[in-house]
Amino acid sequence: YKRQTLRQSVGTYTYWQLIVIFTLFYFAIGTIALHRIPAFMDRGLDPTLVSISTAFDAVCAGITSFIVGFLVSKINSRWIASASFICLVVASVITIYAFSFWVMFVSMAIFGVGIGGLIFIQNYIWAEQFGREHVGAIKGSSYLFIMLIGGIGAPLAGYIYDQVGSYNLIWSIGICLLFLASILMLVNKSPIRN
């Protein structure tokens, strides 16, 4: 892979495209991941069962991240990332309709799979696109934008819930953003090779 400096990377389309993709991801996840727990309890689901499902979410994320580490040598990283976004879309749709333990459990499991895929592939893609020598500075600089804008999702979801008494509107927006991120990842440019 061609090694690029931070200055060279900032001038590329791919750098800004990845920023947009992962900003959409963090914004959308902020609207759903944090607020689904109190939403489940507001629906009358047992807090103990909610906590068990949350723990299983993390287990699924860890296992998936491990598996993706092996798959990335056989499957294009863009396809893995896109599939991970789609898992989050599916899990988020199920979350809207999760009024029983098993539906909640399934939503948490699929959510964990999506997050686990992105935990690994997000780091991999930056190095794949720009080389490893300066990847820390390149990825670190991107987080100025990603976290600044993406971090708005969670408090905005809380504000909207306070105004309308439901998460459905903001969760639907989050689902659309995750789907858009999936599409943008598929049209992401191929890695820069020598």
N, C-alpha and C positions, 0 to 999 in steps of 0.2 A: 504494500500500500504506500502511496505517496505520503511523505511526512509534510504536514503543513503547520506553519506557525499560527498563533492566535490572529495576528494581523491579516495573514492570507485567508484564514478561514472566515473571518468576519465579512470579507468581501465576496463570499460565495452565496449562491442561491440556497444550497443545501443547508448551510448553517442557519439561515433564517427560517427555512421550512421546518427544520427540526424544532426550532424554538416555538413556532406556531403549533406544531403537533403536540409537543409536551406541555405547552401552556393550556391548550384545550383539555388535555388529560388531567392536569392538576386542578384546573377549575372545576371540571365535571366531577372528579372524584371527591373534591371538597364538598360539593352539594349533596352527595349521596352517602359516602362512607361514614362520615361523622354523625349524620342525622338519622341514619337508619336504626341505630340502637334505641334512642328514645322513642322513635316512631313505632318500633315493634312493641315496646312496653306500653305505649299509649293505646295500642290495639288489644291490650289485655294478655299478651304473651308473658309467660313466666320468666322473670329476670334471670333465673338460674339456667333455663333453656336457652335464653338469648346469649348468655355468657358462654355456654358450651358451643353454640353455633359460631360465635365470634372466634373462639379458640380453634375450631375446626377450619375456619376461614384461613387462619394463620398457618395451620398445618398444610392445607392445600397449596398455599402460596409457597411454602418452603419446598415441598415435594416438586411442584411445577418448575420452580427456579432451577432446581437440581437437574431435572429432566431436560429442560431447555438448553442447559449447558452442553449436553450431548447432541441434541438435535440441531444446534446451530451450524454444525459442520456439514450437515446433510440437507438442510432446508434453508432457503433464502431468509435472511434476518427480517426483511420487510414483511414477508408472509407470516412469520411468527409474531411480529409486533401487531400486524393487522388482526390476526386471529385472537390475540390477547385483548385487543380493544373490543372485538365482537363479543368475547366472553363477558366483558364488563357491561356491554349493552344488554345482553340477554339477562345477566344477573340483576341489573338495575330495573329492567321491565318486570321481572319476577318480584322484585322487592316491593314495587307499587301494589302488587296483588297478594302480598304475603300476610295473611291473617291467621295462618295456622303454623304450628311448629315445623312440619315437614316442608312446607313451601318456603318458609324462612331458611331452613337448613339447606335446602337445595340452592337458594339464592346466594347464601353465604359461601357454599362450596364452589360454585361457578365463579363468584367474585374473587375468591382466593386463587383460582386457576389463572384468571386474567391478570391479577396483580403480580402473581409469581412469575408469569411470563414476562411482564414488563420490568420487573425488578432486575432481571438478568439482561434482557435484550436492550433496554434503554442505555445501559453502560456500554454494551458491546457495539451498538450502532455508532456512537460517537467515535470510538477508536477505529471502527471499520471505515468510516467516511474520511477521517482526517489523519489517520496514523496514530501511533501510541506516544510518540515523543513529547508532544505538547497537549495531549488530550485533557490533562488536568486543568490547564489554563483555559482551553477552549470550552470544555463542558462547564467549568466553574463560571465563566463569563456569561454563559447562556442563562444561568440560574438567576441572574439579576432580573431578567425579564420574566422567566418562567414562574418564579416564586412571587414576584411582585404582583403580577396579574392573576396567576393561578390561585394565589392565596385569597383572592376575593370570594371565591366560590362558597366556602363554609359560612362566613358571616352573612353573605347575601342570602343564602338558603334560610338561615335563621330569621333574618329580617322579613323575608317573604312569608315564611310560616306564621310569624307574629301578625302579619297584615291580613292574610287570607285564611289562616287556620288549616292549611294543608301543604304538604311538600310536593304534591303531584305536578304543579306547574314548573317549579325549579328542577325537579327530577327529570321531567320530560325534556327540558332544555339541556340538562346534563347528558341525557341519553343521545340526543341529536348531536351534541358536540363530540361525544365518544365515537359515534358513527362517522362523523366527518373526519376525525383523527385517523380512523381506520382507512378511509379512502385516501387521505393525503399521504399516509405511509406507503400505500401501494404505488403511488405515482412518484414517490421519492426517487431521486436520481441514484443510479448505481454507485457503489464505492469507487473512489478515484484510485486507479491502479497505475503503476509505472508502465 
